[in-house]
């Protein structure tokens, strides 16, 4: 499945499709958190303009998206979204691996991410991939978990 879904940089005209995908992917968390998760509130035309956004398409529909923010010392993996009908097929793992490869390609030695503490299955997923918790805080009235993975150079 994952080899059949190449990733490409998002273009301005992808903004509505990315926003729609993010809403589909994150809607299940609204009742648990009590509000829309932060990625549902992002302005995707602006996000695509300012950051690296990658998308995967199937049958002319965006079914996966990855938002990477280049910081001074690390790559911030800002958002990973997979269409609910494509989840549990290894696509999330592929997106995470892609983000790590991009970090190394761009000279970073680590990737960091932020997730809501109530997204426990995501925290477990990131932990299985080698991310470790580095802190918790309240950010914009959300209880968040900071995670980081130090990358070894791949040869």
Secondary structure per residue as TSV (DSSP state, phi and psi in degrees):
chain	resnum	aa	ss	phi	psi
A	1	X	-	360.0	-50.7
A	2	X	G	-68.5	-30.3
A	3	X	G	-69.5	-21.9
A	4	X	G	-82.3	-2.1
A	5	X	-	-122.6	81.9
A	6	X	-	-67.3	151.0
A	7	X	E	-100.4	146.8
A	8	X	E	-140.0	159.1
A	9	X	E	-66.1	137.7
A	10	X	-	-71.0	147.8
A	11	X	-	-111.8	165.0
A	12	X	G	-52.1	-39.4
A	13	X	G	-72.0	-6.8
A	14	X	G	-87.0	-8.6
A	15	X	H	-55.4	-46.8
A	16	X	H	-64.4	-40.6
A	17	X	H	-66.8	-38.4
A	18	X	H	-66.4	-45.0
A	19	X	H	-59.8	-42.3
A	20	X	H	-64.0	-43.8
A	21	X	H	-60.0	-47.5
A	22	X	H	-59.4	-42.7
A	23	X	H	-61.7	-43.3
A	24	X	H	-64.0	-40.9
A	25	X	H	-71.6	-33.6
A	26	X	H	-102.0	-10.5
A	27	X	H	-54.4	-36.0
A	28	X	H	-61.9	-19.8
A	29	X	H	-88.0	-14.5
A	30	X	H	-57.7	-49.6
A	31	X	H	-62.0	-36.9
A	32	X	H	-69.0	-41.9
A	33	X	H	-85.4	-29.7
A	34	X	T	91.2	6.9
A	35	X	S	-167.3	165.4
A	36	X	-	-65.3	135.9
A	37	X	-	-59.6	152.4
A	38	X	G	-49.9	-42.0
A	39	X	G	-61.1	-24.6
A	40	X	G	-71.9	-16.2
A	41	X	G	-98.8	-5.5
A	42	X	-	-68.6	151.7
A	43	X	-	-94.8	97.7
A	44	X	H	-68.4	-29.4
A	45	X	H	-58.9	-41.1
A	46	X	H	-69.5	-43.3
A	47	X	H	-60.0	-44.5
A	48	X	H	-65.3	-36.6
A	49	X	H	-67.2	-38.7
A	50	X	H	-95.3	-22.7
A	51	X	S	-131.7	176.7
A	52	X	E	-86.7	114.6
A	53	X	E	-118.6	127.8
A	54	X	E	-115.6	142.5
A	55	X	E	-131.2	152.8
A	56	X	E	-120.4	135.8
A	57	X	E	-119.1	148.7
A	58	X	E	-140.0	127.1
A	59	X	T	51.7	46.4
A	60	X	T	63.0	19.4
A	61	X	E	-121.1	140.0
A	62	X	E	-75.5	117.6
A	63	X	E	-115.7	-4.3
A	64	X	E	-151.8	144.5
A	65	X	E	-146.8	149.2
A	66	X	E	-139.4	127.4
A	67	X	E	-113.5	121.6
A	68	X	E	-116.7	134.1
A	69	X	E	-118.2	121.9
A	70	X	E	-81.0	114.7
A	71	X	-	-106.0	176.3
A	72	X	S	-61.5	-49.6
A	73	X	S	-110.5	-11.1
A	74	X	S	-153.8	164.1
A	75	X	E	-95.1	126.1
A	76	X	E	-92.5	118.4
A	77	X	E	-85.8	97.1
A	78	X	E	-80.7	-31.5
A	79	X	E	-159.9	134.3
A	80	X	E	-127.1	119.5
A	81	X	E	-131.5	132.6
A	82	X	E	-129.1	132.1
A	83	X	-	-52.7	134.6
A	84	X	G	-52.7	-33.6
A	85	X	G	-74.7	-8.9
A	86	X	G	-111.4	2.6
A	87	X	T	-73.7	159.2
A	88	X	T	67.7	27.6
A	89	X	S	-121.1	10.0
A	90	X	S	90.0	1.5
A	91	X	H	-69.9	-40.1
A	92	X	H	-60.8	-43.0
A	93	X	H	-62.2	-40.0
A	94	X	H	-65.5	-41.6
A	95	X	H	-63.0	-40.3
A	96	X	H	-64.1	-43.8
A	97	X	H	-63.0	-40.2
A	98	X	H	-61.6	-44.0
A	99	X	H	-60.3	-42.5
A	100	X	H	-65.4	-40.5
A	101	X	H	-63.7	-40.7
A	102	X	H	-63.8	-40.2
A	103	X	H	-58.9	-48.9
A	104	X	H	-63.3	-42.8
A	105	X	H	-58.8	-34.3
A	106	X	T	-94.1	9.0
A	107	X	T	90.1	11.1
A	108	X	-	-89.0	151.7
A	109	X	S	-109.2	4.4
A	110	X	E	-155.1	161.6
A	111	X	E	-126.7	137.6
A	112	X	E	-123.7	159.2
A	113	X	E	-149.7	164.7
A	114	X	E	-129.5	136.3
A	115	X	E	-140.2	160.9
A	116	X	E	-76.2	138.2
A	117	X	T	-63.7	-19.7
A	118	X	T	-84.3	-5.4
A	119	X	-	-90.8	62.9
A	120	X	H	-61.8	-35.2
A	121	X	H	-67.6	-30.8
A	122	X	H	-70.8	-41.3
A	123	X	H	-60.3	-42.8
A	124	X	H	-64.6	-41.2
A	125	X	H	-61.2	-49.4
A	126	X	H	-62.6	-38.9
A	127	X	H	-62.1	-42.6
A	128	X	H	-61.3	-27.9
A	129	X	T	-87.2	3.0
A	130	X	T	100.2	6.4
A	131	X	-	-81.2	142.9
A	132	X	E	-120.8	146.2
A	133	X	E	-70.1	133.0
A	134	X	E	-117.1	-3.7
A	135	X	E	163.7	166.1
A	136	X	E	-134.8	148.4
A	137	X	E	-161.3	170.7
A	138	X	E	-99.7	123.5
A	139	X	E	-130.2	119.4
A	140	X	T	50.1	47.3
A	141	X	T	63.0	23.2
A	142	X	E	-119.8	140.2
A	143	X	E	-88.6	111.9
A	144	X	E	-118.3	156.9
A	145	X	E	-118.5	127.3
A	146	X	E	-91.7	135.5
A	147	X	E	-135.0	154.8
A	148	X	E	-148.5	147.9
A	149	X	E	-131.0	124.0
A	150	X	E	-83.3	134.3
A	151	X	-	-104.2	137.4
A	152	X	-	-91.9	138.3
A	153	X	-	-59.0	131.0
A	154	X	-	-91.7	136.3
A	155	X	-	-112.0	360.0
